[in-house]
Amino acid sequence: MITTLAIEGFRSLRHLVMPLGRLTVISGANGVGKSSVYRSLRLLSEVGQSGAIAALAREGGVQSMLWAGPEAGAAAAKRAGHPVQGTVRKDVVALKLGYAGTEFGYAVDFGLPTDQCTMFSRDPEIKAESVFSGAVLRPATALSERRNGAVRVRDARGEWVAHDYRLRPIESMVAAFADPGLAPELLTVREGLGSWRFYDHFRTDPDAPVRQAQLGTNTPVLSHSGADLAAAIQTIRERGDRTLLDRTIEQAFDGASVRVQSRDGLFSLVMEQPGLLRPLETHELSDGTLRFLMLVAALLSPTPPSLLVLNEPETSLHPRLLEPLAQLVEAAAQLTQIVVVSHASALVDGLVRGGANEVHLIKRDGETVIEGQGMLDEPPWSWPKR
């Protein structure tokens, strides 16, 4: 389980070290930086799949994603009597992401490319990485580390061994090294990062694939688009908690139920509601109903991930659906760690009543901070050196 998430130099997140529990809800008003936290988690996951560089490039390159305020923060600038506005950087330009967990932790430092004579100027470079044990990176807890292109790992006796393979600036050691005999912790971290799942704004417009019949195959994991909803629901019925599935839908929609029908191998979902003479097909369901059903399929996956992240799951949902959703999230959190990013007070309150750890974000002098978190409240954290 992840116990700490650390972000530095990412948009409005100059410095953020956040505690995470089994179920964490990240709340706050629009524009306080919730989406940046969500994107940071996605970027971390991409590192293990060699996709972080491309993901950063798609966002406009590391230059457009860096912290835009004063290096020490506006509050520190004010205390020192310096102008808040400033564009000249004196310190090393960096975007840093990391986490600590009950087993291993990982941190990565992205920087500006050194080769300016290239058309790939949006591609950042990985300057440093470290995999460590325990809650914080220290010399004694470091297990594998990378500085620029050089990698070294600890052997069975705890001695550092330099690897002869030199990484390219766009390669992560987590993705490049997969030999369990050489550095088993790297393989564990890579598999962990690759197992994280993210769901964000399902498509439900009239032409959305989910509203059309789809080829039915065993689907223990709902796709990010939700297009394979019918197959995912049927998989839950056959391999998962069908009792919780039926109870959740019945509670949310006043006694309704859903079933999957198959025609020539194509699956589609229909909903039966009390008082109606015929079932409603997927193309007839409202956006909110369809989104709720996709959230149900995501949360009741028969193969839960190590981390499940939901970004604003309340979108398009009727307020009366938020309580059933909160209860379902609480039930799913018994099997997997969940992070919910939300600004819906009804959903946040419901999750907190169920025992969720709330992290409320606010803006202070343009910087995203955790409300009520003082310097002594922040989890310990240390970044790898370049």
C-alpha angles and dihedrals in degrees: 000000000000112000101175135030118196127191128174131179098004113136107288092357103092092160124352127164110178130187115225129199135188087282119021127176117199109205138175143117124295113286098022095113106269092130090051090056089049092049091047090057090049091050091052090052091049091057091069090052097046089248104109095092092052091045091053091047091052089054090057100275130286091291092065094046099050125110105277100200134079113309095245094036131263093273092056091046091053093049090051091049093243124136112269093223117075139144105181112097121210099173127066112285108238145157110205130190130176149143139204122214143180089265110022139353131212135198132182132189118206120195142174118288115263094208107076094173094081138091089226093075092136091064111098122211128236105237101176141002135179137185114199143169126238131023099307139027113255132153089260095049099045112112103171130009141179128200113186102314100336120099130191131177136190117252127217090279092053094252122137115250119191115222117226094218112094116211123227115239092254095049124094118214088221091061098035100050117062104152106123090197092056102042114351091178090065091055091047092051092046093050090047094051091046092053095058113112128208130193120187130165107336116220112248105158118132092267095045113131091233089067091058128072110266133199106273116231132150103286115183091163122050111228119246090252093049091226092133093056096130093051091046092051092049090048090054089050092053102033108016143048101307091168093061089042093056094041093051094050092044091052095044097048105034100260098330124144136195132218136180122237125197128209118178090336094310115122126212133172126234130186124214116204129187111259096025119109094212136027120260116242123223095262089057097053121102121250091250094050092049093047091050091052090051090051089051090052092048095049096044096050110152087223104048117199126233088251131019119190123193118191114206095330089177092075110130092354120134110242091246090063093060096077094052088046092052091050091049092049090051091051093048091049088068088071104031140019111260133196117192120193110200146149094192105111093201092057093042092049092047092052093046091051087054092055103270120153108240121212107190114198124206135174119245117181089339093308126113112236137166111256112245095009112130127186091268092049095057116103113248114266139170130184126221116257122244 
